[in-house]
Amino acid sequence: GEKEKAAVLEENSAEGDESVASSKRGKAGEEEDHELEQRFVESVAESVSEEQAAQNDVDLEWKLLVARSLVRPLPLRHPTGMVVGRVLNSLANVVVDAVEAAREEVELAEDETIPPLPPAFDQWYVPVDAPRVDGPALWAESLREEYPDEEPKSREDKYHSSVYHGVYSKMCDLIDGYSLTAGAVHAEALKAYTASIGMDLKTMASLRYEEDARGKRVLLLVDLDVGQDMIPDPFSGDEWGIPENQRLDKIFLVARMVRKLLREEPSTVMITTLLTPPPPEAGDEKHPVPELCDLSIKSLAPMLEAVLRMDVTFCPSVAKLEAILSVPESSRLGQVILLDHVDADPMVPFPEPEPVLESDDEEERLPWLGTEKDDPDLMDPPSLTRLNLGTALVPLVDLFVCDTAEACLDPKLSLSPLSMPTVERVVGPNLHKEVASASVLLNRPKRPFVAIVAGDELLDEVKHIDRMIDVVDELVIAGKIALVFLSVLGHKTGAAKFDPSYEPMAKALLSKAQTMGVPVTLPVDFVMGDVFVDALSEGPKHDEEDQDPDEEQPDESSGFDYDGETMECTVSEGLMRTMHPLDLGNQTINLLKELLERCNTVLWTGLVGVAQCSAFQNGSRELVEAVVQAHEDRNTLVMIGGDELVRWAELFADLDPESGPLGDGNGVTHAFKDLEIGKRLLSMVPAPGLEGMLRREPNEEEELLEEEVQAKRIMEGYVSEDDEDEEMGYDDGGDGAESADY
């Protein structure tokens, strides 16, 4: 305010001096606008000569206007008067050119004029004394086509018709040019925007066997979670482990990775994993399921030995690991050590409390004479804290390879202290697939890009939807969360219940999508049921003992039976108040199929219906078949995420069992193993396990998806990794020999 007052006084005192009359604030604004203008001009225009720059003025003006009218994050904030003025001049030139062409056509003299017609639209306000003129009728008469049997048009009608058609054609060309330029600038702006936020994923270092492992103490955090397969020891019952005849594919995947590391002569290869507790039904009254911290993966050591055909040392604690690594390096080169899982108590035991020693000093043995609250004997002893496993391993590890997505969400489980600069931390090959897939979606998706987001709770999906609006071309919202958006738009949602506090979130997301120019597709009809079911509902149980072994086994993909009544309802007619919307209707399915046919990248997270129930799995089944077909026929990038979606997609896709699990080019491009880490990667939300990673520029293969790597291998003549190993002289029997030993 004081600055404005000073500017006014200065303006009044300056007689006729315009430079003094402009306020400091106005000057600053002009300078800022000019600076922004110049910055954008430099970014979109190549360095050209003055003559060429003059010729490209109109092009540049269009780009400036287009960029400022876009809703994506761009360097400029609002169109300046210069650009708007020149655009208006372009429109004026269209009218002038059309008028001059019409005058030549009807041969009007220079001093001759033809009065304009009244507006072609009904006037909403006419003064009382003004004559009534039917503008639309006059224009219709002027634009009427000539017929041979009728009288020719008057000179005035020919003039007005020529002007109209001239302006019409020129305006169409102008709008087409603007639209093409808008599309090009929009695409460049979006590419620059997503590249700036996706760069962190591209530079996250992935394990390079040849460069990273030689001579180092390597620790692998891999997926050897066998908790669901553990049973009590049949002899002792106190220890839990894996049955000797159990075949685990995870063992072979880890063994392949260890073999590749051993070729590069590391000092030591250490292996650890996460572990989940066995299900409660695995125990009984005599042998209840123990606590997770009391379980051990010791039974995996002989299995690894059989697959690797070499000694594997099991190490139950950090103290024993220190003793093993204290041996001279020459005598333990290439040693493989299996550490217990990261939650095991013996790995880093609790510190023992310090013993209380009675003093010989007579004064110290006298009774406390102070207040009770200050009595040292009544004070709580200091709490004992266990040393973090990652901190305890820091001096024992040179290279840490994180290769499990589940661990990345927890700093303790991901051993976060093992990070740069004290320890080289890199991404393992399996976790790299997750990172590379997210990087491709952010940096080089095939346009158009559609995201299908489904789920039960909007609170769990709000950040993901918000992020998708930034990067996709179209957005589909399905599942239970779609009902919140339909409610916001004034539609009935049947008997479904959701938290009313979600409605402001849905309004904000719809508003952002409208501002960003991203179309949002919501369901237009549902399959309703009078009995509510969800993923946790239990279907009819089959008694395996009473079942005839000769009978055909029930199809797992059919789900459990539904006991209620079903019907289809459209959103426009209103969903019945007593019915629950549990799956997408046929109209919505057909709508989404049409959308998928014109898109080249699809990201789908969450089931669109209660696929666990046979009555409500048609929507998920039809969409799975559509995306698999799009991937096979048109090479569409298809990525799905979510445990339940991946599980049911494998059942619905009916893939060849020999081709392996869904993903990595089999059925779809990629299946995110852990949806939460996938969402964090796409949303650029920090994950504890991915922080502190080594950063470096990726090589050509590290930027490729797994299916692209496999295609490249086939082009080079390698059918599989085993064939590549054999070609490189690393054949050691393959999985066939290992399977026999195992």
C-alpha positions, 0 to 999 in steps of 0.5 A: 500500500505504501508503495502504491501511494508513493507511486501515485505521488510520484505520478502526480509530481511528474509533469508529462514524463511517462517513464516516471508515471509508471509505478515500480510495481507496474515495471516489475510486472512488465519485466516479469512478463517480458522475461517469461515471454523471452524464456518460452520463446527461447525454449520453443524456437531454434536459433535462427537469423533475424530474417527467419525469425521475422518469417516465423512470427505468426508461428511463434505467436500461436505457440505462445497462445497455445502454451498459455491456454493449456492446463498442464504445468507450463512455464507461462501463466497468462496470455499477454496483450501482445499475443491477444492483439496479434490474434485479433489482427489475424481474425481481422485479416480474415474478415478483410480478405473475405470482404475484398474478395467479395467486392471483386467478385460482384465488381463493386467500385471503390466508392460503392458500399453495400450495407451489412445485414442485421445479426443472423441470430434473434436479438435478445434486446431491441429498443422500443422505438427500433424497427423489427428486423428478421435477421435470420430470414434475411441471412437465409435468403442471402445464402440460398442456393441459386436454381435454374428455374428461379430468378438469379440472386441480387447483387447484394445477396451475392456479396453477402453470400461470398463474404460469409463463405470466405470468412467461413473457410478462412476461419476453418483453416485458422481453427485447424491450424490452431488445433494442430499447433495446440496438439503439438505444443501440448504433447511437448509440454506433457513430455517435458513435464513427465520427464522432469518427474520421472528422471529419478526412476531412470537414474536409480542404479540397477545391479550390474554383475560385471561392474558391481560385485567383484571382490565385494561382500554382497548382501542380497535381500530377496524373496525367499518368503516360505512362511505359508509352506512351513510346518512343525518338525514331525520328530521334535515339533518345536522347530518349524521348517520346510518339508524335504520334498517341497519344490519351491520355484523361488529357490531356483530364481535366487540360485540363478542370481547367485550363480551370476554373482559368483562368476564375477568373483565376489568376496562373499555372497550373503542372502536374507529375506522377509518372512510371513508367519504360517497360517493358524491352521498350520498348527494344532493344540500340541504345536501352535504357530510360534511368533514370527521372531521365533521362526527360522529359515534354517531348513532352506540351507540344504535346499540352496546347497542342492540347487547351487551344488556348493556349500551354503553356511547358515548364519543365525546371528550377526555375531557369528557372521562377524566371526565368519568374515574375520577369516582371511578373504583368500580362504573364503572367496566366493563363500555363500552364507544364508542369514536368518530372516530380518525379523528373527530375534537371534540375528540381533539379540536384546542387550543384557541389562547391566548387573546391579552391584552393591557398593561397599561404601556405607553412605551409599547403603544408607536408606534414601532420606529424600522424597519418594519420587526421587528415590533411585530404587523406585525409578524405572530402569532405562529401556533396552533398545535392540540395535537395528539389523541394518545398522549392525550389518553396515561394517560387514557389507560393501554392496547391498542388493534390494530385490523385493518390493514388499520390503521397500515400504518399511525402513526396518525390513528394507535395511535402510541403514545399508545405503549410500555413502557408507554402503553401495545400495542398488536395485535387484533384477526383480525390483528393477522390473517394477522400477522400469515399468513405472519409468516407462509409464512416466517417460515414454508411454504409447499415447493415448494412455488410459488408466483404469482405477478400481477399489473399495475405499477412495481414501486408499486411491485418492493419491493414485487418482490424483497422480494419474490425472497428471499423466494419462489421456483418459481416466476410468474409475470403477469398483466401489469408489465409482459410487462416490463420484456418481453420488457427487454428480447427483445419482442414486447409489443403491444400498451401497454405503460409503463415508460422506467425507469422501465426497469433497475428495471426489469433487476435487478430483473431478474438478482437477480432471476437468481443468486438466482436460482429462476425460473421466469415464464412470460406470453407466450401469451395474449388476445389482444383488440383494445380498451383499458380498465382498472379497472376504465373503465365504462361499460354500465349503467342499469337504475334501474327504467326502469328495469322490476323486473320480469327479471333475474338480471344480474350476477355481476361476468360477468363484463361489456361488451367490445365494441372492437375486441379481438384476441390471440397473442403469445409472440414468434410471437410478439404482434401486435403494434395496440392491447392492451394485457389485459388478459392471453392467454390459453397457459399461463393459462395451463402453470400456472395450471401445475405449481400450481399442483406441488406447495404446497404453493401459494401466489397470489397478484393482478389480472392477467387481466382486470377482470372487463370486460367480455372479459378479465376475463378468466385468473383470473377466471381460476386461481381462480378455480385452486387455490380453487381446489388445496386448497380443494383437496390437502390442499394447502396453498393458500393466496391471497391479493388485494381488487380487487382480493379478490372481484372478487375471491369471485365472481368467486369461487361461494362459499356458501353464508352461509359459509361466506366470502372468506378466513380463510379456506373457498375457500382459506387459507387466504385473506389479507384484506389490500394488502399493510400491507401484503406486509410490513409484508412479506418484513419486512418493518416497519409499524407505527401501528406495531411498539412498540408492546409488545414482547413475545413468542407465544403459540401453538394456536397463531402460527396456521392459522385460518383454523388450529385453526378451525380444532383443534376446530372441533377435540376438539368437538367445531363446532364454537366459539358460541359452545365453549362459551356455553361449557365454561358457557358463553352462553348469547343468541348467535347471534340469540337473538342479531339479534332479539334485533338488 
